[in-house]
């Protein structure tokens, strides 16, 4: 598929969500969606007891760190490294080292291999969401984001719409 890997960046304490938002904004502005695929601040549910009351809260699994699924090159390295709040990539010296499959598995990150039963050119029906019961022809498939792009007739114009893999059914 692609040569994207998961990398870890260190951030100032408490800046994890800000760093995630800033990187996502840069991805959008610089059209890097095909190079930086996902920015993640993994959370876990924890039961806290305060004043004798149990409450379920979400805590960061790795405070001070942000995980990125990206293709490492000069552009992506520069963008991430120069994001406010990022202190550096995790790895020896200044060389970012991707997480191994074992490390990812132990952190609960799955490398999902999705098997899909449709292809570009197939006619599909949207089975849920805003476009439910709408038919369209698949123009593009993005396996990373797990979406298909179909053209929908809107106000007499063909308009491309992105739909999740799970929201379409192939018409035979």
Rosetta blueprint (number, residue, H / E / L):
1 X L
2 X L
3 X L
4 X L
5 X E
6 X E
7 X E
8 X E
9 X E
10 X E
11 X E
12 X L
13 X L
14 X L
15 X L
16 X H
17 X H
18 X H
19 X H
20 X H
21 X H
22 X H
23 X H
24 X H
25 X H
26 X H
27 X H
28 X H
29 X H
30 X L
31 X L
32 X L
33 X L
34 X L
35 X L
36 X E
37 X E
38 X E
39 X E
40 X E
41 X L
42 X L
43 X E
44 X E
45 X E
46 X E
47 X E
48 X E
49 X E
50 X E
51 X L
52 X L
53 X E
54 X E
55 X E
56 X E
57 X E
58 X E
59 X E
60 X E
61 X L
62 X L
63 X L
64 X L
65 X E
66 X E
67 X E
68 X E
69 X E
70 X E
71 X L
72 X L
73 X L
74 X H
75 X H
76 X H
77 X H
78 X H
79 X H
80 X H
81 X H
82 X L
83 X L
84 X L
85 X L
86 X E
87 X E
88 X E
89 X E
90 X L
91 X L
92 X L
93 X L
94 X L
95 X L
96 X L
97 X L
98 X L
99 X L
100 X L
101 X H
102 X H
103 X H
104 X H
105 X H
106 X H
107 X L
108 X L
109 X L
110 X L
111 X L
112 X L
113 X L
114 X L
115 X L
116 X L
117 X L
118 X L
119 X L
120 X L
121 X L
122 X L
123 X E
124 X E
125 X E
126 X E
127 X L
128 X L
129 X L
130 X L
131 X L
132 X L
133 X L
134 X L
135 X E
136 X E
137 X E
138 X E
139 X E
140 X E
141 X E
142 X E
143 X L
144 X L
145 X L
146 X L
147 X E
148 X E
149 X E
150 X E
151 X E
152 X E
153 X E
154 X E
155 X L
156 X L
157 X E
158 X E
159 X E
160 X E
161 X E
162 X E
163 X E
164 X E
165 X H
166 X H
167 X H
168 X E
169 X E
170 X E
171 X L
172 X L
